[in-house]
Amino acid sequence: MKRSLYTQEHEDFRAMIRDFIAKEVKPHFERWERDNLVDRDLFRKLGALGVMGFDIPEELGGAGETSYKYQVIINEECARAAVSFGHYGVSTGIVLPYLLDLASDEQKKRWLPGVASGDIMLCIAMTEPGTGSDLAGIRTTARLSEDGTHYVLNGSKTFITGARNSELCVVAARTAPATAEDRRHGLSLLVVPTDSEGFEYGRKLDKIGLRSSDTSELSFTDVRVPVENLLGEQDRGFSYLGRNLPRERLSIGVGAVATATAAIEFAREYVTERQVFGKPVAAFQNTKFVLAECAAEVEALQALVDRGIELDDTGELTGADAAKIKLFGTEVAGRVIDKCLQLHGGYGYMLEYPIARLYADTRVSRIYGGTSEVMKTIIAKDLGL
């Protein structure tokens, strides 16, 4: 079906991103996958392109208020080429909104120009070894010093994406004990320079997919964080974390439909060229039926995601809306990519074929950003159950 989401300006932007991927990403991507890290300079090149500063005010070096559609296009083009920009989406799409929403004018002047240029990359540290979706269980502490000039940060985090390529890390830490009435009380957000004394990288975790972005363990030992780096108000961090989850979950749905769409195209090309028993694999009825099923399912998902993007643009996307998009999107992507890999036969399991990379990359989408089970809980609650 014809999509009505984009204007000619969006399509011109798409052409620019597609050209950038061909010249600056594809020639290096296999090395980045082996290293589990993209070149740090990639983000400065993206900054020069003007795509690191979405929604950052123009006077601070950004593009000003823009539609999320531009970030969607980047996601679609990366999926089409079966590549990624490392933790670009985490920095720009997930962490930057915290600074835009919560930072003071002084903090924005201090941080946002560097973010827009690509000189400052961002990561966020929420998950701990014993605390995944249950953020109220965070044990990392930030104690205010006696003279009130800084916090002393202690604790550890895990599954932190992009930390080794970041200059600033937004850390969720406990600044006051939880209460019996409210386990969520007492969490705060601190913006911590990654070169701070006592800020240490642990293991670089070896993932089955998304291998071009680093995922690490972090530890904090008496890290001194200036009180000027408190983001928002002290002890209100839990409410802030929930505020940006709808956009994050929408972005996962965007990635799901983009990769599923790419998988169908990769499979269509393969079965058209691959000969079995003297004729193309595409000539068999089973192949046609499988791809027809996939196309119909992805079309339905695309309509849902596009509606979510429009609601996000108008500020009307709810937590339940985003949960539905993430749940349906990631489950569809898992099914579709699996079917498309099957159509490749044994070659689908070989990393030289992009379908194998999509297969490995997509599995975690049902886990991060809130598991499928958590999404079902949110949707059920919205139903009054």
N, C-alpha and C positions, 0 to 999 in steps of 0.2 A: 504494500500500500504506500501511496505517496505520503511522505512526512511533510508537515507544515511548520516544523520547529525552527527552520533556519532561513535567513535572508541571504542575499548575495554577499553582503559583508562577511557573514559567517563562512560562506564557501570560499571566499578569498583568503580568509584566515586559515581555513583547512589546507588550501594549496600551499601556503607558506610553511605550515607545520609539516606537511608531507615532504616538502623539499628539504627541510631541516633534518628530518629523520633519515632521509636517503644519504645526506652528506655527512652528518655529524654523529649519527647513532649506529646505523647498520654496519659500517665498516669496523666498529669497535665492540659490538655487542657480545660476540662470543668471548672475547677477553674479559669483559666485565662480568659475564656469567661465571667464568672460571675463577675470577678474583673475588667474587661476591661483593663487588664494589664498583660503582661507575667512577669515571674520572671526575675529580672535584671541579675541574674547569668547565664541565658540562653545564653546571648551573649558572656560571657567569655568562656563558654563551646564550643560555635561555634568558638571562637577565637583559643582555644586549638586544635580544629579540623582543623584549617587552612583555614576557609572559610569566615573570616571577612576581609581579606586583599587582595582580587583580585585586581591585577594591581598595588598594592603598591610595590615599589622596595624591593628586598630581603634584602638589607642592612638596611632597615627601618622596618624589621619584617614581610613584606608581602610575597605574593606568586610570585611576579614578574608579568610580562605581561602575561595575560591569556585570553583565549577566553571567550566570554559571555555565551558560551554553558554551562559552569559549573553552572552559576546562573539560567539558564533555567532548568537544571536538578533539582535543589533545588525546583523551582517553581512547576515542574511536580510532584515531590514526595510529596510535601505538599498538592497539590490538590488531589492526589490519596488517601491520608489518611484523607482528609477533615480537615486539621489543618493549622496553620500558625506559623511563627516565630515572631509574633508581627510585629514591624516596621522594621524588618531586611532588607526587600527589599528597603524601603525608604532610610535607612542609607547607605547600601552598593551599591545599584543599581542606586540611584538617586542623593544623596548628595555627596557621596565620589568622583564621577567624577569631581565635582566642585573643590575639593581640589587638585586632581591629575592634573587638567588642569591649574588652576589659582594660586595655592599657590606658594609662593617663596620657595627657598631651606630652609631658616630658618623656615618658617611656616611648611613645610613638616616634618622637623626634630622634631618640637615641637608637632605636632598632629598625624602624621601617625602611629608611633609605637603603640600608645594607641588605635587607630582605629583597627589595625591589631590584637591586643590581645583581643579586645572586652571590654577594659576598658573605651574607649571613644565611645559613640554612637552619631549619628548625626541626626539632623532634619533640615527642611528648612521652613522658615516662609515667605510666599509670600501673601497669601490670606488675605484680610481685610474684616470687616463686610460689607462695601459697594463696595468692589472691588474683583471680582472673576476672570473671564478670562481676564478682561481688566486691565492688570498689569500696564499700563501707568497711571492708576488712583490711584496708591499707595500714601497714605498720611502720613505714618509713616516717621518721619524725623530723620536725624542724622546730628547735627550741630557740626562743627569742633570747638574745644575750642580755646580761644584766644592764648594760648601758643602753640597750634598745637600738643599737646601730645595725645589727645584723642577726640573721638566723643561723643556727648551727645545725646542719643537715646530716642525718645518719640513716643508713638503711641500704636496701638493694632493690633493683628492678630487673625484670627479664622480658624477653620478646620485644625489645625496643628497636623499632625500625629506623634506620638512617642515622643513628647516633654518631657513628664514626665519620660521617660527612657533614656533621652539624656543628655550628658555633654556639647555638643556644638550645637548651633543653628545658621544656616546661615540665616541672616535676610536681606531682601530686603528693603531698606529705601531710602528716598529722601535726597540727599546731596546737591542738587541745584534745583531751581525751573524749572518746565517744561517751554518750550517756545511755542509761538504761532505756530511756524513752526514745532516743534517736541515735542509732549507730552511725548515721551519716554526718553527725555534727563534728566539727573540729578539723575538717580537711581544708587545706589551702593550696594555692598554686604559686610556685616560685619559678622565676625564669633564671636558670643557672647556666653560666658560661661553661662550656665543656672543657675549657683549659683551667678550670679552678683547681686549686690544690685540694687533694682528697677526692676528686672526681676521677674514678677509675673505670676503665673498660674491662669487663670480664671476658668470657668466651665469646667469640664470633660464632653464633649458632649455625649449624649446618642443616639447611632446610632442603626439602625435596623439590621445592619450586620457588619462584620469585627470587632467583639466585643473583640477580644483578644488584639487589639492594641488601645492605648488611642488616642483620638482626642480631642484637648483642645483649649480654648481661651488663648491668651497671652496678657500681657500688659507690656509696658516699660515706666518707669517714671524716667527720668534723669539718665538712665543707662550709665555709663562711659565705653566706649569701646576703648582700646588702638589703636592708629593708626596702630600699628603693626598687628592688626587683620583685616585690610582692605584686601579683597580678590580681586586680580586683580587691575585695575585702577579705581580711583574715577570717578563717573558719567557715567561709561560704563556698569553698571549692567544689563540693559535691554538686551543688545546684548549677555551677558553671559547666561542669563536665557534661551534665545532661543536656545543657542548652544547645550544644553543637552536634549532638548525636544524630539528629535527623539528616543534616547535610552529609555527615560521614556515611550513614547507611544508604542514603540516596547514591552517593558516589560508588559504593560497592555494587549497587544495582546497575549503575551505568557501566561499570567494568564488566559485569556479568553479561549484559546484552551485547556489549561490544565484542567480547571474546567469543560468545556463542555465534554471533553473526560471522566473525572471521573464520571460525571453525567450519561452518557450512561452506564458505567459499573455498577454503583449503581442500575440503573433502570433494566438492564439486569438480575442482580442477584435477584432483588426483584420479577420481573414478573415470573422468573423461579420457584421460591419457593412458591409464593402466589397462593392459590387455590380459584377459584370463580366458582360457579355452577358445582363443581365437577371436574374441570380441571385447570391447571396452567393458569394464566393470559397470559403467553407467547404463549399459544395455539391459542389465538384469532387473526384473521387476522389484526384487527386494531392495536394491540400491535406490531405485526411484521412490519407493514407498518410505524408506527410512529418511531420506532427505526431505521428502514432502512433509512428513511428520515434524521434523526438526524446524522446517521453515515456518509452518503454521504456529508452532509453539513460540518460536522466537518473535514472530510478528505480534502475538498477543503480549509478550513481555515488553516489546518495544513501545507499544501503545501505553502500557502502564508506566514505564519509565519516563516517557515523554511528558505524560501528564504530571508526574512528580517534579520534573524539571520546571514546568510552567508554574506549579504551585510554589516551588522554591523561589522562583523569580519574584513572585508577588508576596512572599513571606507567609504563605498559608499552608506550607507543608507541615503536617502534624507528626508526632512521634509514631502514632499508629500507622499513618500513611507510609512513612519511611520503613517501618518494620515489615509491612506487606511487600513493599518493593524489594527489600533485601531478601526476605524469605523466598518469595516466588522466583526472583531473579537468580539467586545462587543455586537453587534447586534445578531450575531449568537449564542453566549453564552446565551444571554437572552432568545432567542427562544427555544434553545435546552434544557436548564435547566428547563424551564417552562413545556415543553412537558414531560420531564422525571419525574418531580414532579407529573404531572397529572396521570401518569401511576402508581404511588404509592397510588393513592386514598387519603383517609383521613390521612393515615399515613405519607404522604409526607409533611403534614403541622406540623408534630410533630418534635421537635428539636432533639429527640433521633435518628432520621434518618438523615444521613449526607446530603441527598438531600435538606432538609430544610435549612441547614446552607449555602449550595452553592447558593440556591435561594436568600437568604437574602444578602449574600456577593457580589453577582455579579451585583446587580442593580446599585451600585454607579460607576461601571466601565464605564458607558456611560456618567458620569459627570466629575470625576476627571481626571487630566491630559489634560484637554480640552474637552468640551462637544462634543457630536456627531455633533451638529450644527456647532461648530467651525471647526471640522474635515472636514465637507462638504465644508465649506468656503475655507479651505486650498487646498483641492482637486480641487475645481472649479477654484481657482486662478492658479493652476498648468496647468489647461486646457486652460488658457488664457481668462477666463470668468470674 
